[in-house]
Amino acid sequence: MISSKNQAPRVIAEVGCNHKGDMNIAKEMIITAAAFCKADVIKFQKRTPKELLPTEQYNAPHPNPYNSYGKTYGAHREFLEFDIDQHHQLNSWCKEFGIMYSTSVWDMTSAKEITSVNPQMIKIPSASNMHWNMLDYLTNNYSGEIHLSTGMTSKDEIETIVEFFEKRNRNKDLVLYACTSGYPVDFNDICLLEITRLKKLYDSKVKAIGFSGHHLGIAADIAAMALGAEWIERHFTLDRTWKGTDHAASLEPDGVRKLVRNIRNVKQSLQYKKTDLLEIEQPQRKKLKWTNHL
């Protein structure tokens, strides 16, 4: 449906909760990602905090009070959530401004709600990639692509996940992302060769292999593309200094713009010469090259 091995990787600008619970900011991010950054997808998230969090954690203070949007961690998470009607509105804005809408779902209620929006793709975060009841619901009730991150997940667990999708004949709708779960991730922990490992093991079994990065800069993403990642996902914010835990590990608009530009340019360069001498070389050959025979 979406990805192709012959085209440049698709770039996902991941908003997550970087909209700060404000629909006006979310709309601005959609417009910016589409018109300025030229990203392919903008991705939000859907959580049901009371379903995800134990009562004790829900009622506890945020572990970093400076980043909190509520008196408790549960209130903080609720503040940053958009309801399902707002997600329908986000989807409408994405269609209006020419960018694909997607959302990560963390729990069963969220999966059911976002399925009703029927986006072209739904993302499963690393934290929920073994939520078997939720995955079972999606494989039976949602027909689009299911993108799944493999951060904080063992090799055996990844194998079990792929087998789960194979048993339900949905593995060809599955996109696996190499990922290290950290915010931000140091370069020695990015482990880009996990892309190569996933491709070797699963390229013929799943739809595609992607890369979800939480590092600084965009150099590693270009390398990920060269290693065969067909999707590149990066956190996106309008201002890295905003209050919140994800902003510091996110790219601002110009960073996403450069990422998209560089990936598409470098993709064009990843090819063999079509002829011994390219047309662009001919004038230089005539002007500069020694051609005396031995």
C-alpha beads as a LAMMPS data file, in Angstrom:
LAMMPS data file: protein, C-alpha beads

294 atoms
293 bonds

1 atom types
1 bond types

-500.0 500.0 xlo xhi
-500.0 500.0 ylo yhi
-500.0 500.0 zlo zhi

Masses

1 110.0

Atoms # bond

1 1 1 0.000 0.000 0.000
2 1 1 2.530 2.569 1.148
3 1 1 6.142 1.456 1.121
4 1 1 8.274 0.376 -1.813
5 1 1 11.834 -0.902 -1.837
6 1 1 12.607 1.258 -4.890
7 1 1 11.636 4.592 -3.364
8 1 1 13.161 6.740 -0.661
9 1 1 12.205 5.770 2.885
10 1 1 9.032 7.360 4.170
11 1 1 9.641 9.846 6.978
12 1 1 7.330 9.913 9.982
13 1 1 7.244 13.086 12.072
14 1 1 6.214 11.737 15.452
15 1 1 4.344 14.297 17.524
16 1 1 3.432 11.903 20.313
17 1 1 2.332 14.300 23.043
18 1 1 4.583 17.187 21.958
19 1 1 1.428 19.174 21.169
20 1 1 1.154 19.839 24.940
21 1 1 -2.531 18.930 24.888
22 1 1 -3.369 21.878 22.627
23 1 1 -5.266 21.264 19.373
24 1 1 -4.070 24.579 17.957
25 1 1 -0.467 23.490 18.399
26 1 1 -1.323 20.100 16.887
27 1 1 -2.797 21.785 13.826
28 1 1 0.266 23.995 13.454
29 1 1 2.450 20.888 13.647
30 1 1 0.418 19.188 10.913
31 1 1 0.730 22.210 8.620
32 1 1 4.462 22.572 9.355
33 1 1 5.231 18.876 8.846
34 1 1 3.327 18.875 5.552
35 1 1 4.193 22.221 3.968
36 1 1 7.643 23.037 5.373
37 1 1 9.179 19.686 6.315
38 1 1 7.599 17.688 3.457
39 1 1 7.276 14.656 5.736
40 1 1 5.195 11.712 4.582
41 1 1 3.390 10.954 7.844
42 1 1 2.606 12.774 11.068
43 1 1 1.959 10.519 14.032
44 1 1 0.152 11.189 17.290
45 1 1 -0.562 8.804 20.141
46 1 1 -3.577 7.470 22.019
47 1 1 -3.444 6.234 25.574
48 1 1 -6.052 5.448 28.192
49 1 1 -4.126 6.352 31.358
50 1 1 -6.451 4.600 33.819
51 1 1 -6.202 1.428 31.760
52 1 1 -2.421 1.613 31.473
53 1 1 -1.354 2.813 34.902
54 1 1 -1.669 1.066 38.265
55 1 1 -3.678 3.167 40.735
56 1 1 -0.568 3.895 42.784
57 1 1 1.334 5.249 39.768
58 1 1 -1.703 7.142 38.489
59 1 1 -2.041 8.988 41.800
60 1 1 1.684 9.546 42.378
61 1 1 3.446 12.821 41.512
62 1 1 5.214 13.057 38.165
63 1 1 8.807 11.801 38.634
64 1 1 10.065 15.058 37.106
65 1 1 7.715 17.788 38.392
66 1 1 9.110 20.424 35.998
67 1 1 7.754 18.443 33.028
68 1 1 4.360 17.733 34.579
69 1 1 1.051 19.073 33.268
70 1 1 -0.883 17.896 36.330
71 1 1 -0.627 17.443 40.099
72 1 1 -0.283 13.648 39.664
73 1 1 1.237 11.508 36.951
74 1 1 -2.259 10.357 35.972
75 1 1 -3.527 13.940 35.710
76 1 1 -0.443 14.774 33.637
77 1 1 -1.163 11.955 31.203
78 1 1 -4.870 12.823 30.982
79 1 1 -4.039 16.457 30.191
80 1 1 -1.960 15.404 27.194
81 1 1 -4.606 13.101 25.723
82 1 1 -6.888 13.985 22.806
83 1 1 -10.276 12.255 22.740
84 1 1 -11.533 10.288 19.759
85 1 1 -13.454 13.233 18.285
86 1 1 -10.254 15.258 18.347
87 1 1 -8.434 12.439 16.554
88 1 1 -11.081 12.496 13.833
89 1 1 -10.373 16.227 13.533
90 1 1 -6.614 15.602 13.351
91 1 1 -7.234 13.095 10.566
92 1 1 -9.353 15.650 8.686
93 1 1 -6.645 18.303 8.982
94 1 1 -4.040 15.836 7.697
95 1 1 -6.188 15.155 4.630
96 1 1 -6.695 18.898 4.129
97 1 1 -2.988 19.703 4.262
98 1 1 -1.713 16.659 2.369
99 1 1 0.033 14.457 4.924
100 1 1 -0.823 10.987 6.175
101 1 1 -2.297 10.761 9.680
102 1 1 -1.293 7.988 12.046
103 1 1 -1.397 7.263 15.752
104 1 1 0.363 4.974 18.205
105 1 1 -2.025 2.945 20.358
106 1 1 -0.965 1.780 23.801
107 1 1 -3.971 -0.154 25.088
108 1 1 -7.142 -1.954 24.051
109 1 1 -9.494 1.019 24.407
110 1 1 -7.202 3.200 22.336
111 1 1 -6.830 0.490 19.678
112 1 1 -10.599 0.212 19.328
113 1 1 -11.055 3.972 19.143
114 1 1 -8.336 4.547 16.536
115 1 1 -9.577 1.602 14.479
116 1 1 -12.805 3.588 14.111
117 1 1 -10.780 6.417 12.520
118 1 1 -9.400 3.850 10.036
119 1 1 -5.993 5.391 9.281
120 1 1 -3.765 3.797 6.654
121 1 1 -1.340 2.714 9.374
122 1 1 -1.388 2.236 13.141
123 1 1 1.796 2.165 15.227
124 1 1 2.472 -0.130 18.172
125 1 1 5.049 1.383 20.559
126 1 1 7.775 -0.784 22.044
127 1 1 6.025 -0.683 25.428
128 1 1 2.931 -2.393 24.009
129 1 1 4.369 -4.727 21.387
130 1 1 3.495 -7.786 23.493
131 1 1 0.001 -6.642 24.455
132 1 1 -1.416 -9.811 22.896
133 1 1 -5.087 -8.981 23.421
134 1 1 -4.641 -5.627 21.717
135 1 1 -2.633 -7.129 18.851
136 1 1 -5.263 -9.837 18.437
137 1 1 -7.987 -7.198 18.227
138 1 1 -6.087 -5.207 15.618
139 1 1 -5.227 -8.192 13.449
140 1 1 -8.901 -9.173 13.411
141 1 1 -10.563 -5.773 13.141
142 1 1 -8.138 -3.407 11.420
143 1 1 -7.132 -3.951 7.787
144 1 1 -4.343 -1.371 7.398
145 1 1 -0.624 -1.641 8.022
146 1 1 0.540 -2.327 11.570
147 1 1 3.900 -0.737 12.373
148 1 1 5.662 -2.066 15.462
149 1 1 8.776 -0.909 17.317
150 1 1 11.179 -3.429 18.857
151 1 1 12.813 -1.328 21.576
152 1 1 13.367 -3.037 24.954
153 1 1 12.394 -6.338 23.297
154 1 1 14.567 -9.470 23.200
155 1 1 15.380 -11.390 20.022
156 1 1 13.187 -14.292 21.169
157 1 1 10.329 -11.901 21.890
158 1 1 10.630 -10.351 18.400
159 1 1 10.480 -13.854 16.920
160 1 1 7.329 -14.558 18.946
161 1 1 5.746 -11.322 17.700
162 1 1 6.442 -12.181 14.060
163 1 1 5.071 -15.700 14.564
164 1 1 1.936 -14.176 16.118
165 1 1 1.323 -12.148 12.942
166 1 1 2.164 -15.118 10.704
167 1 1 -0.414 -17.320 12.432
168 1 1 -3.047 -14.668 11.701
169 1 1 -1.900 -14.163 8.089
170 1 1 -1.126 -10.518 8.844
171 1 1 2.671 -10.634 8.651
172 1 1 2.650 -8.981 5.207
173 1 1 0.922 -5.995 6.819
174 1 1 3.591 -5.783 9.525
175 1 1 6.449 -3.245 9.525
176 1 1 9.157 -3.883 12.145
177 1 1 11.260 -0.989 13.439
178 1 1 14.759 -1.298 14.833
179 1 1 14.691 0.865 17.936
180 1 1 16.516 1.606 21.174
181 1 1 14.212 2.833 23.923
182 1 1 15.921 5.850 25.487
183 1 1 15.452 9.641 25.417
184 1 1 17.874 10.684 24.053
185 1 1 20.001 7.694 22.946
186 1 1 23.799 7.998 22.766
187 1 1 25.343 7.052 19.435
188 1 1 26.968 3.909 20.845
189 1 1 23.491 2.674 21.835
190 1 1 21.694 3.325 18.528
191 1 1 22.860 -0.065 17.196
192 1 1 22.101 0.562 13.521
193 1 1 23.186 -2.938 12.536
194 1 1 19.966 -4.196 14.135
195 1 1 18.389 -3.012 10.880
196 1 1 20.623 -5.440 8.981
197 1 1 19.796 -8.240 11.420
198 1 1 16.053 -7.672 11.157
199 1 1 16.248 -7.530 7.370
200 1 1 18.222 -10.780 7.211
201 1 1 15.739 -12.596 9.436
202 1 1 12.416 -11.043 8.474
203 1 1 12.614 -9.129 5.189
204 1 1 10.857 -11.963 3.357
205 1 1 8.322 -12.483 6.137
206 1 1 7.093 -8.945 6.884
207 1 1 6.186 -5.970 4.728
208 1 1 9.195 -3.810 5.574
209 1 1 11.881 -2.947 8.100
210 1 1 12.071 0.577 9.508
211 1 1 14.084 2.598 12.004
212 1 1 12.731 4.590 14.942
213 1 1 15.372 6.864 16.411
214 1 1 15.579 8.872 19.614
215 1 1 19.087 10.249 19.093
216 1 1 20.435 13.718 18.397
217 1 1 20.966 15.033 14.878
218 1 1 20.161 13.271 11.611
219 1 1 23.390 11.507 10.626
220 1 1 22.291 8.111 11.966
221 1 1 19.043 8.278 9.996
222 1 1 20.934 8.607 6.715
223 1 1 22.983 5.550 7.645
224 1 1 19.760 3.709 8.547
225 1 1 18.442 4.412 5.073
226 1 1 21.684 3.145 3.515
227 1 1 21.328 -0.064 5.551
228 1 1 17.896 -0.654 4.060
229 1 1 15.376 0.956 6.423
230 1 1 12.218 1.783 4.443
231 1 1 10.663 3.921 7.159
232 1 1 12.395 6.539 9.312
233 1 1 10.544 7.759 12.401
234 1 1 11.726 10.718 14.483
235 1 1 10.122 12.715 17.277
236 1 1 9.003 16.163 16.130
237 1 1 8.487 19.366 18.109
238 1 1 8.089 23.031 17.334
239 1 1 10.485 23.952 20.152
240 1 1 12.977 21.653 21.865
241 1 1 12.967 23.877 24.970
242 1 1 9.248 23.322 25.693
243 1 1 8.183 21.615 28.910
244 1 1 7.890 17.860 28.493
245 1 1 10.086 14.771 28.489
246 1 1 10.235 14.168 24.703
247 1 1 11.083 17.627 23.351
248 1 1 14.835 17.411 24.031
249 1 1 15.088 14.194 21.957
250 1 1 12.996 15.621 19.121
251 1 1 13.806 17.419 15.890
252 1 1 12.520 20.931 15.303
253 1 1 10.951 21.771 11.914
254 1 1 14.218 22.616 10.175
255 1 1 15.722 19.369 11.428
256 1 1 12.864 17.326 9.980
257 1 1 13.072 19.328 6.732
258 1 1 16.779 18.566 6.398
259 1 1 16.179 14.930 7.292
260 1 1 13.575 14.529 4.544
261 1 1 15.744 16.401 2.020
262 1 1 18.897 14.437 2.817
263 1 1 17.209 11.046 2.788
264 1 1 15.650 11.698 -0.608
265 1 1 18.890 13.077 -2.057
266 1 1 21.087 10.293 -0.716
267 1 1 18.609 7.659 -1.892
268 1 1 19.108 8.920 -5.451
269 1 1 22.859 8.420 -5.075
270 1 1 22.610 4.785 -3.948
271 1 1 22.977 3.179 -7.364
272 1 1 25.595 1.767 -9.692
273 1 1 26.756 3.624 -12.769
274 1 1 24.353 2.853 -15.612
275 1 1 27.206 2.959 -18.138
276 1 1 30.988 2.851 -17.910
277 1 1 31.073 6.585 -18.516
278 1 1 28.197 8.763 -17.443
279 1 1 27.090 11.629 -19.653
280 1 1 28.267 14.121 -17.030
281 1 1 31.790 12.623 -17.256
282 1 1 32.209 12.904 -21.011
283 1 1 33.283 16.589 -21.166
284 1 1 35.684 16.055 -18.278
285 1 1 37.178 12.999 -19.982
286 1 1 37.803 14.950 -23.174
287 1 1 39.314 17.825 -21.242
288 1 1 41.341 16.094 -18.527
289 1 1 41.981 12.385 -18.983
290 1 1 45.273 10.896 -20.196
291 1 1 44.387 8.231 -22.759
292 1 1 47.801 7.223 -24.074
293 1 1 47.958 3.493 -24.817
294 1 1 50.512 1.286 -23.083

Bonds

1 1 1 2
2 1 2 3
3 1 3 4
4 1 4 5
5 1 5 6
6 1 6 7
7 1 7 8
8 1 8 9
9 1 9 10
10 1 10 11
11 1 11 12
12 1 12 13
13 1 13 14
14 1 14 15
15 1 15 16
16 1 16 17
17 1 17 18
18 1 18 19
19 1 19 20
20 1 20 21
21 1 21 22
22 1 22 23
23 1 23 24
24 1 24 25
25 1 25 26
26 1 26 27
27 1 27 28
28 1 28 29
29 1 29 30
30 1 30 31
31 1 31 32
32 1 32 33
33 1 33 34
34 1 34 35
35 1 35 36
36 1 36 37
37 1 37 38
38 1 38 39
39 1 39 40
40 1 40 41
41 1 41 42
42 1 42 43
43 1 43 44
44 1 44 45
45 1 45 46
46 1 46 47
47 1 47 48
48 1 48 49
49 1 49 50
50 1 50 51
51 1 51 52
52 1 52 53
53 1 53 54
54 1 54 55
55 1 55 56
56 1 56 57
57 1 57 58
58 1 58 59
59 1 59 60
60 1 60 61
61 1 61 62
62 1 62 63
63 1 63 64
64 1 64 65
65 1 65 66
66 1 66 67
67 1 67 68
68 1 68 69
69 1 69 70
70 1 70 71
71 1 71 72
72 1 72 73
73 1 73 74
74 1 74 75
75 1 75 76
76 1 76 77
77 1 77 78
78 1 78 79
79 1 79 80
80 1 80 81
81 1 81 82
82 1 82 83
83 1 83 84
84 1 84 85
85 1 85 86
86 1 86 87
87 1 87 88
88 1 88 89
89 1 89 90
90 1 90 91
91 1 91 92
92 1 92 93
93 1 93 94
94 1 94 95
95 1 95 96
96 1 96 97
97 1 97 98
98 1 98 99
99 1 99 100
100 1 100 101
101 1 101 102
102 1 102 103
103 1 103 104
104 1 104 105
105 1 105 106
106 1 106 107
107 1 107 108
108 1 108 109
109 1 109 110
110 1 110 111
111 1 111 112
112 1 112 113
113 1 113 114
114 1 114 115
115 1 115 116
116 1 116 117
117 1 117 118
118 1 118 119
119 1 119 120
120 1 120 121
121 1 121 122
122 1 122 123
123 1 123 124
124 1 124 125
125 1 125 126
126 1 126 127
127 1 127 128
128 1 128 129
129 1 129 130
130 1 130 131
131 1 131 132
132 1 132 133
133 1 133 134
134 1 134 135
135 1 135 136
136 1 136 137
137 1 137 138
138 1 138 139
139 1 139 140
140 1 140 141
141 1 141 142
142 1 142 143
143 1 143 144
144 1 144 145
145 1 145 146
146 1 146 147
147 1 147 148
148 1 148 149
149 1 149 150
150 1 150 151
151 1 151 152
152 1 152 153
153 1 153 154
154 1 154 155
155 1 155 156
156 1 156 157
157 1 157 158
158 1 158 159
159 1 159 160
160 1 160 161
161 1 161 162
162 1 162 163
163 1 163 164
164 1 164 165
165 1 165 166
166 1 166 167
167 1 167 168
168 1 168 169
169 1 169 170
170 1 170 171
171 1 171 172
172 1 172 173
173 1 173 174
174 1 174 175
175 1 175 176
176 1 176 177
177 1 177 178
178 1 178 179
179 1 179 180
180 1 180 181
181 1 181 182
182 1 182 183
183 1 183 184
184 1 184 185
185 1 185 186
186 1 186 187
187 1 187 188
188 1 188 189
189 1 189 190
190 1 190 191
191 1 191 192
192 1 192 193
193 1 193 194
194 1 194 195
195 1 195 196
196 1 196 197
197 1 197 198
198 1 198 199
199 1 199 200
200 1 200 201
201 1 201 202
202 1 202 203
203 1 203 204
204 1 204 205
205 1 205 206
206 1 206 207
207 1 207 208
208 1 208 209
209 1 209 210
210 1 210 211
211 1 211 212
212 1 212 213
213 1 213 214
214 1 214 215
215 1 215 216
216 1 216 217
217 1 217 218
218 1 218 219
219 1 219 220
220 1 220 221
221 1 221 222
222 1 222 223
223 1 223 224
224 1 224 225
225 1 225 226
226 1 226 227
227 1 227 228
228 1 228 229
229 1 229 230
230 1 230 231
231 1 231 232
232 1 232 233
233 1 233 234
234 1 234 235
235 1 235 236
236 1 236 237
237 1 237 238
238 1 238 239
239 1 239 240
240 1 240 241
241 1 241 242
242 1 242 243
243 1 243 244
244 1 244 245
245 1 245 246
246 1 246 247
247 1 247 248
248 1 248 249
249 1 249 250
250 1 250 251
251 1 251 252
252 1 252 253
253 1 253 254
254 1 254 255
255 1 255 256
256 1 256 257
257 1 257 258
258 1 258 259
259 1 259 260
260 1 260 261
261 1 261 262
262 1 262 263
263 1 263 264
264 1 264 265
265 1 265 266
266 1 266 267
267 1 267 268
268 1 268 269
269 1 269 270
270 1 270 271
271 1 271 272
272 1 272 273
273 1 273 274
274 1 274 275
275 1 275 276
276 1 276 277
277 1 277 278
278 1 278 279
279 1 279 280
280 1 280 281
281 1 281 282
282 1 282 283
283 1 283 284
284 1 284 285
285 1 285 286
286 1 286 287
287 1 287 288
288 1 288 289
289 1 289 290
290 1 290 291
291 1 291 292
292 1 292 293
293 1 293 294
